[in-house]
Amino acid sequence: MQNHAYSRLGSVGGGGVGGAVLSPPSSPRRGSGRRLSAKGGSGRGGSVVRRAARAVFAAFLRRQAVFLFAPLLYVSAMLLYMGSISLDSVPRIISRHAPGSLYRSSQLYTRLRAEMNADNATDALTTVWRHAYKGGVWQPCINNNTCGLPESNGYIYVEANGGLNQQRTSICNAVAVAGFLNATLVIPNFRYHSIWRDPSTFGDIYDEEHFVQRLENDVRVVDKLPEFIMERFGHNLSNVFNFKIKAWSPIQYYKGVVLPKLIEERLIRISPFANRLSFDAPSAVQRLRCLANFEALKFSKAITTLSDTLISRMRKKSAENNEKYVAVHLRFEEDMVAFSCCVFESGDEEKKELDAARERGWSGKFTRPGRVIRPGVIRVNGKCPLTPLEVGLMLRGMGFSNNTAIYLASGRIYKSEKNMAPLLEMFPLLQTKDTLASDEELAPFKNFSSRMAAIDYSVCVHSEVFVTTQGGNFPHFLVGHRRYLYGGHSKTIKPDKRRLAILFDNPRIGWKSLKRQLVNMRLHSDVKGIEMKRANDSFVCAARIIIPLNDNTCERKLGAFWYKMDQSFSNEPHNIPCYSSGPEDGHLTQESSARLLFLPC
């Protein structure tokens, strides 16, 4: 018999036997299944079950109306089940307010007041700085320049805008830029602002003569432009070329863009000038910033005299605590409360007052279409200003007893009589500049917000503990100044406001639990007080320190220079060579046995 290969196309033209077309072979799987079914009885039984299932399913499909009764059957079964349960045992659904949407601190104070007053044994002033720095003693090292100054490239005239501390930033940056460009700096002009409404000049707030003398070896400073320069521009400063510089511009921008114009014109104007220089700059520029901030800028004689008097009176008030007092920077003025969009007493009167304040200060900003304000979210995120009551709760929970003398640095408190009452009850020795000074003493400063802020600044600098509650330029400058004065430790309490919002919103928290968590928060601030922040987080200043390190190298990081702190310690100090940048090109040059470290300010 002749074999033929199988083809899906079959035979063409009678290629098969007798011309017949061969079919493909059957599937072995199907064939074997049939053979098994034929041999055994199990296959026959399974086919019967399948045929029965198909018949039932087909019957349902032919009568689809049966499916309409399925929901009725389900509902009937549920009713029968619910009828067998007592309705008294069904749990009630309780609606709760979103976290932070209600101001609960006053209820918390009312509930915990008796237990808090009974717990007055501990005093945080005696143990607040238990984490003393063990590596050495910080000492300021803003060295004086003994070299003469080369011929000036021209004059720089800047306008410092903002409040007291924003203007202070402008002055420090102006000194740094003028020194870097080898220019002569004209005493900065303070720009009048509609919010602060303070027409004070540089000489009204700072000691102008001391400022010029302290910088004479580093930067030329003059109180006015020479006559030949003014004649060139028609005695009109608006004719002078004004640079519009972007915020946080690098120092290289001034060298590449501003310097050529300065040499060409001999006089340039920069307005406004706040925050127009990057924090990340060579060490020579940082040194000029710190020289201006900590050495050259000294408050005027009138401000210094009154400040020293208030400091002396505060120390007398705190005689029971070895003349140590706590300074608190409280931001609870009406404009701050309005800008935060937080809800406190939730009354219609408060809403109308704050809506009107927002419209006065920021017309249309908070009412534009599409803007959604969620006070609860703002509070949970730690953006609401702390009330005087919350500040008192926090300090008492951190272990400060009610005989602690407190100096409160603030503007006019919103609803002062009502909101200050709980804080005065918790700390009867609380003082402000208005209570420490007489009306006659404050009269020369009363209508000048920057001069009043300068008095607060001076009293806070010399406190044992500084507490910041809201952030801003005022506490940032103070933290750096206190590091400079107190051997590298800022002695500052900066609370975690997100955590505070959760604690004060808890209706079931007890005094012991609240105090335990607040003490931990205070200890965390203590540890943070000896940390060194990165150069791009704040100003960087030079400071000498004797650190017992075995390693003799330094590390450059983000425009500043830091010791490698991860090395092993020994009992004796070593002569450690460190590296600093040159005045212009930023290249590293070794200074043998120089112990330079850059400290945030």
Beta strands, then each sheet from edge to edge (+ up, - down):
strand 1: 138-140
strand 2: 155-160
strand 3: 184-186
strand 4: 189-190
strand 5: 220-222
strand 6: 242-243
strand 7: 267-270
strand 8: 326-329
strand 9: 406-409
strand 10: 430-431
strand 11: 465-468
strand 12: 492-493
strand 13: 540-545
strand 14: 554-557
strand 15: 560-563
strand 16: 578-581
strand 17: 588-591
strand 18: 596-600
sheet 1: 1+ 13- 18+
sheet 2: 4+ 2+ 3+ 5+
sheet 3: 4+ 2+ 7+ 6+
sheet 4: 10+ 9+ 8+ 11+ 12+
sheet 5: 14+ 15-
sheet 6: 16+ 17-
end
